[in-house]
Amino acid sequence: MQVDFYQLSRDPAETALALLAAKTLDAGQRLLVVADDANLRERIGLALWERREAFLANGEAGGAHDARQPILLSGQVEPANQARFAAFADGRWRDEGLAFDRVFLLFDGATIDDARATWRDLSARDGVECRYWKQDGGRWVQAG
């Protein structure tokens, strides 16, 4: 399984998530977006619907059509949409992420220490590949 660490330095989580979600769907995958904060999930949902290039259909978990959602937003790590990719948008790692094929962990200055500890823990585990991404101008580049 692969964990991609995305350090948010310029754009907020909702902007970065729109790009990651589009690439996930382009790869033929579904995405579960997890964040404890309902306001953050709402901002992410709006950013996905209002995306300039093309809207990205999504829904909040707990609805009648969770299984049909290509992108499901939730406070829990329960992929009711059968997602194999997950994004932890609030900088908090959850060990349930190890059951996915790929997890995007978005973190900022407030959660950088937790992200570093998570990197050390996960990179020491067998079968887990960690990658670190940072913003360079307007693009994401893989670093270290």
Backbone as a ProteinNet text record, in pm:
[ID]
protein_1_A
[PRIMARY]
MQVDFYQLSRDPAETALALLAAKTLDAGQRLLVVADDANLRERIGLALWERREAFLANGEAGGAHDARQPILLSGQVEPANQARFAAFADGRWRDEGLAFDRVFLLFDGATIDDARATWRDLSARDGVECRYWKQDGGRWVQAG
[TERTIARY]
84.7	0	89.1	35	112.4	46.2	128.8	80.9	155.3	78.2	134.3	109.9	217.5	210.9	215	110.6	101.8	108.9	219.7	236.8	173.3	67.8	-4	69.6	126.1	196.2	136.7	70.9	14.2	-137.1	-184.4	-327.3	-392.7	-520.2	-591.7	-625.2	-667.4	-697.9	-798.4	-901.5	-1004.8	-951.1	-854.6	-795.3	-710.5	-627	-542.5	-627.2	-735.1	-821.7	-890.7	-925.8	-990.1	-896.8	-770.4	-672.6	-653.6	-636.5	-617.5	-740.6	-857.8	-981.8	-994.8	-962.9	-971.4	-876.3	-754.7	-658.1	-701.4	-762.1	-811.9	-920.7	-1015.4	-1123.5	-1069.5	-970.8	-909	-843.3	-795.6	-732.3	-835.5	-965	-1070.3	-1100.3	-1058.8	-1078.4	-1184.8	-1236.8	-1326	-1244.7	-1294.3	-1220	-1308.3	-1254.3	-1316	-1235.4	-1300.3	-1234.6	-1278.5	-1181.8	-1211.3	-1157.9	-1244	-1205.6	-1304.2	-1252.5	-1340	-1431.3	-1379.2	-1449.6	-1553.1	-1679.9	-1787.9	-1775.5	-1726.7	-1708.4	-1602.9	-1495.7	-1393.1	-1450.6	-1526.6	-1589.3	-1682.6	-1755.1	-1845.4	-1766.9	-1656.5	-1573.1	-1515.8	-1473.9	-1420.5	-1529	-1647.3	-1758.4	-1790.3	-1795	-1822.2	-1712	-1586.7	-1474.6	-1480.5	-1524.6	-1536.3	-1649.6	-1762	-1875.8	-1846.3	-1771.2	-1748	-1615.9	-1554.4	-1425.8	-1437.9	-1345.3	-1349.4	-1346.2	-1257	-1241.6	-1366.9	-1417.6	-1540	-1573	-1699.5	-1736.4	-1706.6	-1682.6	-1657.2	-1769.3	-1855.4	-1970.2	-1922.5	-1991.1	-1954.8	-2075.2	-2067.9	-2175.3	-2124.2	-2197.4	-2165.5	-2215.7	-2133.9	-2170.6	-2296.5	-2373.2	-2497.1	-2619.5	-2599.6	-2711.5	-2759.8	-2866.7	-2927.9	-2844.3	-2753.8	-2679.9	-2528.4	-2487.2	-2343.8	-2268.8	-2325.3	-2258.1	-2231.5	-2308.7	-2293.5	-2199.3	-2159.4	-2077.5	-1934.2	-1885.4	-1745.4	-1651.1	-1698.3	-1622	-1716.5	-1680.9	-1764.6	-1691.4	-1757.6	-1700.3	-1753.8	-1664.1	-1707	-1619.5	-1675.8	-1599.6	-1543.3	-1576.7	-1535	-1462.3	-1377	-1307.1	-1390.1	-1501.4	-1593	-1627.8	-1561	-1581	-1710.1	-1821.6	-1951.3	-1959.3	-1868.3	-1865.6	-1763.9	-1713	-1616.2	-1484.1	-1447.4	-1323.1	-1202	-1100.4	-971.3	-867.4	-904.4	-819.5	-889.6	-810.9	-866.2	-779	-841.9	-769.5	-806	-705.2	-724.7	-692.4	-798.2	-785.2	-750.5	-755.6	-733.7	-598.2	-508.4	-374.4	-363.8	-471.6	-471.7	-471.7	-368.1	-359.9	-455.3	-515.1	-600.4	-549.7	-524.6	-468.7	-560.5	-689	-778.9	-735.9	-655	-604.3	-518.6	-463.1	-378.4	-456	-586.8	-669.7	-691.4	-651.9	-669.3	-546.2	-561.5	-447.2	-357.9	-421.9	-346.7	-419.1	-340.8	-395.5	-317.7	-391.2	-331.8	-349.4	-239.8	-245.3	-206.8	-305.1	-280.9	-255.3	-147.2	-113.5	-58.1	-67.6	-17.4	76.5	108.8	200.2	150.8	19.9	-37.1	-27.6	-16.6	-14	116	219.1	344.4	414.9	411.1	477.1	411.2	278.9	207.7	240.2	249.9	283	423.3	517	653.4	654.8	581.4	573.4	507.4	404.6	336	429.7	506.5	603.9	702.3	757.5	854.4	791.3	669.7	600.8	570.3	508.3	465.7	582.2	686.3	798.6	877.2	858.8	925	845.5	724.5	639.1	661.7	655.1	664.4	538.4	557.6	444.5	385.4	449	400	506.8	468	557.6	511.2	601.1	567.2	632	554.7	604.5	567.8	656.4	636.1	625.3	520.6	495.6	488.8	547.3	540.3	504.8	456.6	420.9	543	561.3	670.3	606.3	584.1	507	363.9	313	177.3	166.6	279.2	276.6	315.4	280.2	322	441.6	546.1	665	696.4	742	781.6	917.9	931.4	1056.7	1103.4	1228.6	1288.2	1220.1
-116.7	0	122.8	230.6	353.9	467.3	545.2	663.5	784	879.1	1002.1	1114.5	1174.1	1285.7	1415.4	1496.5	1624.1	1738.2	1814.4	1928	2051.8	2099.3	2217.7	2342.7	2415.3	2538.6	2659.5	2638	2748.3	2737.8	2621.1	2601.3	2532.9	2560.9	2491.1	2347.7	2268.2	2126.4	2108.1	2193	2173.9	2192	2279.6	2300.1	2180.2	2134.6	2018	1893.5	1880.7	1763.1	1757.7	1871.6	1872.6	1813.6	1847.4	1793.7	1643.3	1601.5	1459.5	1377.4	1432.5	1361.5	1343.5	1446.1	1436.5	1328.9	1325.6	1224.9	1084.5	1074	944.3	892	977.8	936.7	904.8	983	956.3	818.2	772.6	641	529.1	565.1	465.7	420.1	499.6	465	553.4	508.3	588.4	639.5	745.7	809.1	829.4	796.7	829.8	943.3	1055.9	1171.2	1176.2	1172.3	1168.2	1293.6	1355	1468.5	1473.8	1495.2	1505.2	1627.2	1736.6	1864.7	1870.3	1879.1	1884.7	2008.2	2119.5	2240.4	2218.4	2148.4	2117.4	2027.4	1926.3	1838.6	1918.1	2012.4	2095.1	2179.7	2240.3	2320.5	2233.6	2112.8	2021.1	1985	1950.6	1916.4	2028.2	2150.9	2266.2	2285	2271.1	2286.5	2181.7	2061.2	1955.9	1985.8	2033.4	2066.6	2188.8	2284.5	2411	2412.8	2300.5	2291.9	2349.4	2434.3	2507.1	2415.6	2317.1	2230.2	2146.7	2085.2	2003.7	1963.4	1969.5	1936.3	1789.7	1760.4	1624	1585.4	1495.7	1453.9	1392.4	1429.6	1378.9	1388.9	1323.6	1330.1	1301.5	1349.3	1326.4	1187.6	1113.1	979	984.7	878.7	870.6	891.7	913.4	934.8	804.1	814.2	695.6	636.6	716.8	671.2	665.4	636.7	629.9	536.4	422.4	321.2	369.7	466.5	517.1	637	693.2	814.7	784.1	851.8	833.6	892.3	997.4	1060.4	1073	1009	1009.7	1082.7	1180.7	1259.8	1206.3	1186.6	1123.6	1164.5	1150.7	1167.3	1034.6	926.4	791.3	724.2	629.3	553.3	429.8	452.9	347.1	370.4	299.5	323.8	263.1	323.9	275.1	280.6	354.7	362.5	263.9	173.6	70.6	130.7	247.5	314.1	232.9	230.7	171.1	280.4	407	522.2	606.3	662	748.5	872.4	979.8	1104	1146.3	1162.4	1213.8	1362.9	1441.9	1583.5	1672.5	1620.1	1703.1	1681.7	1610.8	1591.5	1483	1413.6	1311	1172.1	1094.6	957.4	868.8	773.8	672.3	536.8	443.7	314.3	234.9	266.6	200.9	227.7	328.7	360.6	249.6	165.8	56.8	-45.4	-44.6	-137.2	-89.6	33.5	89.8	60.7	74	60	183.2	299.1	425.7	526.1	600.4	704.6	833	942.2	1075.6	1139.1	1175.9	1244.2	1389.8	1478.5	1621.1	1683.7	1759.4	1821.4	1961.5	2043.4	2180.7	2207.2	2332.6	2368	2326.4	2326.2	2289.3	2139.3	2058.1	1913	1849.8	1932.3	1880.8	1783.5	1808.8	1716.9	1579.4	1577.1	1449.7	1378.3	1453.6	1394.5	1333	1400	1345.9	1215.8	1213	1091.4	978.4	1011.2	911.4	858.2	947.3	905.1	804.8	837.6	747.3	610.9	612.6	488	405.3	467.9	393.6	347	428.7	390.4	273.1	246	131.3	2	11.5	-106.7	-175.1	-306.4	-383.2	-359.9	-347.6	-335.8	-196.6	-97	40.7	126	188.9	279.2	421.8	505.5	645	737.3	837	940.2	1076.7	1171.8	1307.3	1403.8	1488.3	1586.8	1725.6	1822.4	1961.1	2050.9	2168.6	2264.4	2344.3	2356.1	2433.9	2529.1	2651.9	2745.7	2695.3	2672.2	2625.3	2475.7	2403.5	2260.2	2178.5	2050.4	1955.3	1878.7	1868.2	1792.5	1692	1575.8	1474.8	1512.8	1508.1	1546.3	1430.9	1437.5	1342.2	1218.9
0	0	0	-49.3	-65.1	13.1	83.9	154	97.1	43.5	-10.7	88.1	136.7	230.7	150.1	163.7	92.5	192.8	186.6	277.2	215.2	280.2	232.9	279.6	185.7	221.1	151.6	39.7	-36	-46.2	-82.6	-106	13.7	36.7	144.2	101.9	198.2	173	60.1	56.4	-45.4	-187.9	-207.3	-339.6	-379.3	-286.8	-314	-337.7	-260.3	-273.1	-408.2	-464.3	-596.1	-701.3	-694.6	-789.2	-767.5	-643	-612.9	-650.3	-624.5	-657.1	-808.7	-884.8	-1030.5	-1082.5	-1031	-1075	-1032.7	-915.9	-869.1	-962.1	-996	-1086.7	-1225.9	-1272.2	-1402.5	-1405.1	-1288.6	-1278.6	-1263.9	-1267.9	-1257.5	-1116.1	-1017.4	-877.1	-813.2	-700.1	-616.2	-498	-434.4	-326.7	-204.6	-88.9	38.5	99.4	127.8	189.3	334.5	426	568.8	636.9	717.3	801.8	917.8	1036.2	1153.6	1146.6	1092.8	1091.5	978.2	1014.9	915.8	826.4	880.3	798.4	689.9	724.5	624.7	516.3	555.4	455.2	364.4	420.9	339.7	240	284.6	193.7	81.7	116.9	16	-84.4	-35.6	-124.5	-221.4	-171.6	-258.5	-361.6	-319	-412.5	-523	-489.4	-590.7	-688.6	-638.1	-725.3	-811.8	-758	-828.6	-904.7	-920.5	-989.7	-1130.2	-1165.6	-1292.8	-1414.7	-1414	-1530.5	-1554.7	-1452.4	-1458.1	-1315.2	-1281.2	-1144	-1115.4	-987.7	-942.9	-847.2	-892.2	-811.7	-680.4	-573	-441.6	-350	-236.6	-139.4	0.1	97.7	239	277.4	349.7	394.7	480.5	472.2	547.9	462.2	333.9	241.8	181.4	108	47.9	-64.8	-123.7	-241.6	-218.2	-95.7	-65.6	-159	-187.1	-268.3	-410.8	-458.1	-595.1	-604.8	-491.3	-494.2	-539	-643	-681.7	-576.4	-507.9	-400.3	-281.4	-172.6	-53.6	58.1	117.9	227	358.9	456.7	580.2	698.1	815.6	938.6	986.9	916.9	954.3	837.8	870.4	767.2	734.6	668	626.4	479.6	390.2	246.1	191.6	223.1	174.3	22	-41.7	-188.1	-247.8	-164.9	-207.6	-255.7	-206.9	-246.4	-203	-287.2	-253.8	-228.4	-257.5	-230.4	-124.3	-32.8	71.2	84.1	128.6	157.7	298.9	382.7	517.6	510.6	501.7	467.3	585	705.7	824.2	890.9	823.7	877.1	981.9	1008.9	1113.2	1049.9	1081.1	1032.4	1111.3	1043.7	1105.3	1056	1147.3	1107.9	1016.2	1011.6	916.7	772.5	752.8	620.1	561.4	646.3	598.2	515.5	523.2	445.6	301.7	269.8	135.7	49.9	-80.2	-170.8	-164.9	-147.2	-146.6	-57.3	20.8	108	85.2	74.4	66.6	204.6	269.2	398.7	376.3	387.8	369.9	506.1	516.2	643.8	621.1	723.8	715.5	833.3	855.5	964.1	1101.4	1120	1249.8	1277.7	1172.8	1191.1	1142.8	1119.8	1063.9	1158.6	1288.2	1382	1381.7	1374.4	1366.3	1235.3	1126	996.6	999.6	1062.6	1073.5	1153.3	1263.9	1345.1	1266.2	1191	1108.8	1001.5	939.7	838.1	898.2	1014.1	1077.3	1106.1	1157.6	1190.9	1066	967.2	848.8	763.1	750.5	665.3	723.8	851.7	914.8	898.7	847.7	832.3	698.2	698.9	574.5	491.4	361.8	270.6	259.8	323.2	314.8	247.2	136.3	64.5	91	141.6	172.6	69.6	28.8	-63.2	-7	-27.9	23.6	-93.9	-89.8	-194.2	-132	-200.9	-154.5	-271.7	-237.1	-341.1	-381.1	-511.3	-567.8	-667.5	-622.3	-705.4	-710.8	-830.3	-846.3	-871.8	-857.9	-887	-765.3	-770.5	-668.5	-721	-640.3	-678.5	-568.6	-612.7	-515.7	-461.4	-332.4	-266.8	-178.3	-137.4	-41.9	-36.9
[MASK]
++++++++++++++++++++++++++++++++++++++++++++++++++++++++++++++++++++++++++++++++++++++++++++++++++++++++++++++++++++++++++++++++++++++++++++++++

